[in-house]
Amino acid sequence: MSRKSLKVYIVLAFMCLSVSLLMSCAKKHTQVSETYLTPTEEARSETLKEATPGTIREEDLGASVTAGRNEYLKASAEAMRLFESQNIYFRYDEYTLEQNARLILDKKAEWLLANPSYSVLISGHCDDRGTNEYNLALGERRANAAREYLVTLGVSADRISTISYGEERPIDYGNNEEAWAKNRRAEFGLR
């Protein structure tokens, strides 16, 4: 589906949502006591009362489309935040994907396939045990393991980039297993 077609479908969806919202809003405005309305709301309430059932004024539709678009953007921003906040984790000195990591990657692949205009940068990380060179290589293997799994799920390889930070960007600076487990991860950034 082309980007232009996707935009047309989104606009049509907003229009349908707007019509249903407008119809429900019209009923609510006529039931509210006039003493609780601001002058702007009161004027809007009067114009809604004058509209015959089943007719929608162009400015009301525009306001509803804008409101629907804002809700869509808010939901979209939340979905992107959730996508980026879910890391996957690895065992010590391993880059094999465990079941929990695969489940997270399944959801990420689903989102990427539904949002083809985005690409992702996967960064591999390690705990601070081992040499810098070894940890950079291990971080790269971790990022590549996630990348390869996403590709097997249908995400185009040219939409996925990888980088290794090794031990250079820890989440937890502690020197114990709990801290090290948090640092053995792959992170995902949308672009």
Secondary structure as a PSIPRED ss2 file (coil, helix, strand):
# PSIPRED VFORMAT (PSIPRED V4.0)

   1 M C   1.000  0.000  0.000
   2 S C   1.000  0.000  0.000
   3 R H   0.000  1.000  0.000
   4 K H   0.000  1.000  0.000
   5 S H   0.000  1.000  0.000
   6 L H   0.000  1.000  0.000
   7 K H   0.000  1.000  0.000
   8 V H   0.000  1.000  0.000
   9 Y H   0.000  1.000  0.000
  10 I H   0.000  1.000  0.000
  11 V H   0.000  1.000  0.000
  12 L H   0.000  1.000  0.000
  13 A H   0.000  1.000  0.000
  14 F H   0.000  1.000  0.000
  15 M H   0.000  1.000  0.000
  16 C H   0.000  1.000  0.000
  17 L H   0.000  1.000  0.000
  18 S H   0.000  1.000  0.000
  19 V H   0.000  1.000  0.000
  20 S H   0.000  1.000  0.000
  21 L H   0.000  1.000  0.000
  22 L H   0.000  1.000  0.000
  23 M H   0.000  1.000  0.000
  24 S H   0.000  1.000  0.000
  25 C H   0.000  1.000  0.000
  26 A H   0.000  1.000  0.000
  27 K H   0.000  1.000  0.000
  28 K H   0.000  1.000  0.000
  29 H H   0.000  1.000  0.000
  30 T H   0.000  1.000  0.000
  31 Q H   0.000  1.000  0.000
  32 V C   1.000  0.000  0.000
  33 S C   1.000  0.000  0.000
  34 E H   0.000  1.000  0.000
  35 T H   0.000  1.000  0.000
  36 Y H   0.000  1.000  0.000
  37 L C   1.000  0.000  0.000
  38 T C   1.000  0.000  0.000
  39 P H   0.000  1.000  0.000
  40 T H   0.000  1.000  0.000
  41 E H   0.000  1.000  0.000
  42 E H   0.000  1.000  0.000
  43 A H   0.000  1.000  0.000
  44 R H   0.000  1.000  0.000
  45 S H   0.000  1.000  0.000
  46 E H   0.000  1.000  0.000
  47 T H   0.000  1.000  0.000
  48 L H   0.000  1.000  0.000
  49 K H   0.000  1.000  0.000
  50 E H   0.000  1.000  0.000
  51 A C   1.000  0.000  0.000
  52 T C   1.000  0.000  0.000
  53 P C   1.000  0.000  0.000
  54 G C   1.000  0.000  0.000
  55 T C   1.000  0.000  0.000
  56 I C   1.000  0.000  0.000
  57 R C   1.000  0.000  0.000
  58 E H   0.000  1.000  0.000
  59 E H   0.000  1.000  0.000
  60 D H   0.000  1.000  0.000
  61 L H   0.000  1.000  0.000
  62 G H   0.000  1.000  0.000
  63 A H   0.000  1.000  0.000
  64 S H   0.000  1.000  0.000
  65 V H   0.000  1.000  0.000
  66 T H   0.000  1.000  0.000
  67 A H   0.000  1.000  0.000
  68 G H   0.000  1.000  0.000
  69 R H   0.000  1.000  0.000
  70 N H   0.000  1.000  0.000
  71 E H   0.000  1.000  0.000
  72 Y H   0.000  1.000  0.000
  73 L H   0.000  1.000  0.000
  74 K H   0.000  1.000  0.000
  75 A H   0.000  1.000  0.000
  76 S H   0.000  1.000  0.000
  77 A H   0.000  1.000  0.000
  78 E H   0.000  1.000  0.000
  79 A H   0.000  1.000  0.000
  80 M H   0.000  1.000  0.000
  81 R H   0.000  1.000  0.000
  82 L H   0.000  1.000  0.000
  83 F H   0.000  1.000  0.000
  84 E H   0.000  1.000  0.000
  85 S H   0.000  1.000  0.000
  86 Q C   1.000  0.000  0.000
  87 N C   1.000  0.000  0.000
  88 I E   0.000  0.000  1.000
  89 Y E   0.000  0.000  1.000
  90 F C   1.000  0.000  0.000
  91 R C   1.000  0.000  0.000
  92 Y C   1.000  0.000  0.000
  93 D C   1.000  0.000  0.000
  94 E C   1.000  0.000  0.000
  95 Y C   1.000  0.000  0.000
  96 T C   1.000  0.000  0.000
  97 L C   1.000  0.000  0.000
  98 E C   1.000  0.000  0.000
  99 Q H   0.000  1.000  0.000
 100 N H   0.000  1.000  0.000
 101 A H   0.000  1.000  0.000
 102 R H   0.000  1.000  0.000
 103 L H   0.000  1.000  0.000
 104 I H   0.000  1.000  0.000
 105 L H   0.000  1.000  0.000
 106 D H   0.000  1.000  0.000
 107 K H   0.000  1.000  0.000
 108 K H   0.000  1.000  0.000
 109 A H   0.000  1.000  0.000
 110 E H   0.000  1.000  0.000
 111 W H   0.000  1.000  0.000
 112 L H   0.000  1.000  0.000
 113 L H   0.000  1.000  0.000
 114 A H   0.000  1.000  0.000
 115 N C   1.000  0.000  0.000
 116 P C   1.000  0.000  0.000
 117 S C   1.000  0.000  0.000
 118 Y C   1.000  0.000  0.000
 119 S C   1.000  0.000  0.000
 120 V E   0.000  0.000  1.000
 121 L E   0.000  0.000  1.000
 122 I E   0.000  0.000  1.000
 123 S E   0.000  0.000  1.000
 124 G E   0.000  0.000  1.000
 125 H E   0.000  0.000  1.000
 126 C C   1.000  0.000  0.000
 127 D C   1.000  0.000  0.000
 128 D C   1.000  0.000  0.000
 129 R C   1.000  0.000  0.000
 130 G C   1.000  0.000  0.000
 131 T C   1.000  0.000  0.000
 132 N H   0.000  1.000  0.000
 133 E H   0.000  1.000  0.000
 134 Y H   0.000  1.000  0.000
 135 N H   0.000  1.000  0.000
 136 L H   0.000  1.000  0.000
 137 A H   0.000  1.000  0.000
 138 L H   0.000  1.000  0.000
 139 G H   0.000  1.000  0.000
 140 E H   0.000  1.000  0.000
 141 R H   0.000  1.000  0.000
 142 R H   0.000  1.000  0.000
 143 A H   0.000  1.000  0.000
 144 N H   0.000  1.000  0.000
 145 A H   0.000  1.000  0.000
 146 A H   0.000  1.000  0.000
 147 R H   0.000  1.000  0.000
 148 E H   0.000  1.000  0.000
 149 Y H   0.000  1.000  0.000
 150 L H   0.000  1.000  0.000
 151 V H   0.000  1.000  0.000
 152 T H   0.000  1.000  0.000
 153 L C   1.000  0.000  0.000
 154 G C   1.000  0.000  0.000
 155 V C   1.000  0.000  0.000
 156 S C   1.000  0.000  0.000
 157 A H   0.000  1.000  0.000
 158 D H   0.000  1.000  0.000
 159 R H   0.000  1.000  0.000
 160 I E   0.000  0.000  1.000
 161 S E   0.000  0.000  1.000
 162 T E   0.000  0.000  1.000
 163 I E   0.000  0.000  1.000
 164 S E   0.000  0.000  1.000
 165 Y E   0.000  0.000  1.000
 166 G E   0.000  0.000  1.000
 167 E C   1.000  0.000  0.000
 168 E C   1.000  0.000  0.000
 169 R C   1.000  0.000  0.000
 170 P C   1.000  0.000  0.000
 171 I C   1.000  0.000  0.000
 172 D C   1.000  0.000  0.000
 173 Y C   1.000  0.000  0.000
 174 G C   1.000  0.000  0.000
 175 N C   1.000  0.000  0.000
 176 N C   1.000  0.000  0.000
 177 E H   0.000  1.000  0.000
 178 E H   0.000  1.000  0.000
 179 A H   0.000  1.000  0.000
 180 W H   0.000  1.000  0.000
 181 A H   0.000  1.000  0.000
 182 K H   0.000  1.000  0.000
 183 N H   0.000  1.000  0.000
 184 R C   1.000  0.000  0.000
 185 R E   0.000  0.000  1.000
 186 A E   0.000  0.000  1.000
 187 E E   0.000  0.000  1.000
 188 F E   0.000  0.000  1.000
 189 G E   0.000  0.000  1.000
 190 L E   0.000  0.000  1.000
 191 R C   1.000  0.000  0.000
